């Protein structure tokens, strides 16, 4: 994990799909780091890589999400406590939509779209925030 949080404030650059091996290598590298650190998600900029990609593992479902986006959000908002590998031991109560319609590409550039809920939704939103230069502490302000 990087100690300099400058990269966390950066909006990451889109990934291209002209080199699938590079994309797969990046996804596997992020998964290895995430597992080692015992996280459920990890964005590329958390390890100093300025690319719009994150990985997540929730309920034994592993995803690598390239150029992710949220298309639609559900009506219900839920406040839950979140942690972050970039801020060990720090936790924040964050309000987020319970359900989202998420869109992303896999490492090959194949598009995926799925309604996510619960921790799948929360993790996707948390990691997407990282790619947009937003950290969980900034979301706490939304509660007041």
C-alpha positions as CSV (number, residue, x, y, z in Angstrom):
1,X,0.0,0.0,0.0
2,X,1.2,3.5,-0.8
3,X,1.8,5.9,2.1
4,X,1.5,9.1,-0.1
5,X,-2.2,9.7,-0.5
6,X,-1.8,12.2,-3.3
7,X,-2.8,9.6,-5.9
8,X,-6.1,9.0,-4.0
9,X,-7.2,12.5,-4.8
10,X,-6.7,11.9,-8.6
11,X,-9.4,11.0,-11.1
12,X,-7.9,7.9,-12.8
13,X,-7.4,7.5,-16.5
14,X,-9.5,5.1,-18.6
15,X,-8.1,1.7,-19.4
16,X,-7.6,0.5,-23.0
17,X,-8.1,-3.0,-24.1
18,X,-5.3,-3.3,-26.6
19,X,-3.2,-5.4,-24.3
20,X,-5.3,-8.0,-22.5
21,X,-2.2,-9.6,-20.9
22,X,-1.3,-6.3,-19.2
23,X,-4.9,-5.9,-18.0
24,X,-5.0,-9.5,-16.6
25,X,-1.6,-9.0,-14.9
26,X,-2.8,-5.8,-13.3
27,X,-6.0,-7.5,-12.1
28,X,-4.1,-10.4,-10.6
29,X,-1.6,-8.1,-9.0
30,X,-4.4,-6.1,-7.3
31,X,-6.1,-9.3,-6.2
32,X,-2.9,-10.6,-4.6
33,X,-2.4,-7.3,-2.7
34,X,-6.1,-7.2,-1.7
35,X,-5.9,-10.8,-0.3
36,X,-2.6,-10.2,1.5
37,X,-4.1,-7.1,3.2
38,X,-7.3,-8.9,3.9
39,X,-9.5,-6.4,2.1
40,X,-12.7,-6.9,0.1
41,X,-11.8,-4.4,-2.6
42,X,-8.8,-2.5,-4.0
43,X,-8.5,0.2,-6.5
44,X,-5.4,0.7,-8.7
45,X,-4.7,4.2,-7.4
46,X,-4.4,2.8,-3.9
47,X,-1.2,1.2,-5.0
48,X,0.0,4.1,-7.1
49,X,-1.4,3.1,-10.5
50,X,-3.4,5.7,-12.4
51,X,-5.9,3.4,-14.1
52,X,-9.7,3.0,-13.8
53,X,-9.7,-0.5,-12.5
54,X,-10.5,-2.1,-9.2
55,X,-11.0,-5.6,-7.9
56,X,-13.4,-6.9,-5.3
57,X,-14.3,-10.1,-3.5
58,X,-17.6,-10.2,-1.7
59,X,-19.2,-13.5,-0.6
60,X,-16.6,-15.5,-2.7
61,X,-17.6,-13.6,-5.8
62,X,-14.5,-12.1,-7.4
63,X,-14.7,-9.3,-9.9
64,X,-12.2,-7.2,-11.8
65,X,-13.8,-4.0,-13.0
66,X,-12.2,-1.9,-15.7
67,X,-13.7,1.5,-16.5
68,X,-16.6,1.0,-14.1
69,X,-19.6,3.2,-13.8
70,X,-23.0,3.4,-12.0
71,X,-25.9,3.7,-14.4
72,X,-28.8,3.9,-11.9
73,X,-29.3,3.9,-8.1
74,X,-32.1,2.4,-6.1
75,X,-34.4,4.5,-3.9
76,X,-33.2,3.2,-0.5
77,X,-30.1,4.6,1.2
78,X,-28.3,2.7,4.0
79,X,-25.7,3.9,6.5
80,X,-23.0,1.3,7.2
81,X,-19.5,1.4,8.7
82,X,-16.7,1.2,6.1
83,X,-13.0,0.7,6.4
84,X,-10.3,1.2,3.8
85,X,-6.9,-0.4,3.2
86,X,-5.5,3.0,2.6
87,X,-6.5,4.1,6.1
88,X,-5.8,1.1,8.4
89,X,-7.8,1.1,11.6
90,X,-10.0,4.0,10.5
91,X,-13.7,3.5,10.1
92,X,-16.5,5.8,8.9
93,X,-20.3,5.6,8.8
94,X,-21.2,6.2,5.2
95,X,-24.6,6.6,3.5
96,X,-24.9,4.9,0.1
97,X,-27.6,3.5,-2.1
98,X,-28.5,0.0,-1.1
99,X,-28.9,-1.1,-4.8
100,X,-27.1,0.1,-7.9
101,X,-27.1,-0.8,-11.6
102,X,-23.3,-1.1,-12.2
103,X,-21.5,-1.3,-15.5
104,X,-17.9,-2.3,-16.1
105,X,-15.6,-4.2,-18.5
106,X,-13.5,-7.3,-17.8
107,X,-9.8,-7.4,-18.6
108,X,-10.7,-8.5,-22.2
109,X,-12.9,-5.5,-22.7
110,X,-16.2,-7.4,-22.5
111,X,-18.9,-5.3,-21.1
112,X,-20.9,-6.4,-18.0
113,X,-24.0,-4.8,-16.4
114,X,-25.6,-6.0,-13.2
115,X,-27.8,-4.8,-10.3
116,X,-25.7,-5.1,-7.2
117,X,-27.0,-4.9,-3.6
118,X,-25.7,-5.2,0.0
119,X,-22.0,-5.4,0.3
120,X,-21.5,-6.0,-3.4
121,X,-23.1,-2.6,-4.0
122,X,-21.2,-0.9,-1.2
123,X,-17.8,-2.3,-2.2
124,X,-18.4,-1.3,-5.9
125,X,-19.3,2.3,-4.8
126,X,-16.4,2.6,-2.4
127,X,-13.8,1.4,-5.0
128,X,-15.4,3.6,-7.7
129,X,-15.1,6.5,-5.4
130,X,-11.3,5.9,-5.2
131,X,-11.1,6.0,-9.0
132,X,-12.9,9.3,-9.0
133,X,-10.5,10.8,-6.3
134,X,-13.0,10.5,-3.4
135,X,-12.2,8.8,-0.1
136,X,-14.7,7.5,2.5
137,X,-14.0,10.4,4.9
138,X,-15.4,12.8,2.3
139,X,-18.7,10.8,2.2
140,X,-19.2,11.3,5.9
141,X,-19.8,15.0,5.3
142,X,-22.8,13.9,3.2
143,X,-24.5,12.7,6.4
144,X,-24.8,16.1,8.0
